[in-house]
């Protein structure tokens, strides 16, 4: 069984954070992007969450796995 790891997606719009979260949970990235947009519209916490995730999540090139 393949171990799931949370990392940025290669299919990215800005940093690949939403795509990576969607791949991890096996859902459509559009739903994750809508969620972040909702957080941005409800006070701006989505921007902070996105920036923290962009810094903490590994790039797929750095992990050495496909």
Residue pairs with C-beta under 8 A, 6 or more apart in sequence:
4 24
5 24
5 58
5 63
5 65
6 20
6 21
6 24
6 57
7 20
7 57
7 58
7 59
7 60
7 63
8 15
8 16
8 17
8 19
8 20
8 54
8 57
8 58
8 59
8 60
9 16
9 17
9 18
9 19
9 20
9 22
9 23
9 29
9 60
10 16
10 19
10 60
11 19
11 29
12 19
13 19
13 33
14 50
14 54
15 50
15 54
16 57
16 59
17 50
17 53
17 54
17 57
18 29
18 32
18 33
18 36
19 29
19 32
20 57
21 29
21 32
21 53
22 28
22 29
22 31
22 32
23 29
35 46
36 46
36 49
36 50
37 46
38 46
39 45
39 46
39 49
40 46
40 47
60 66
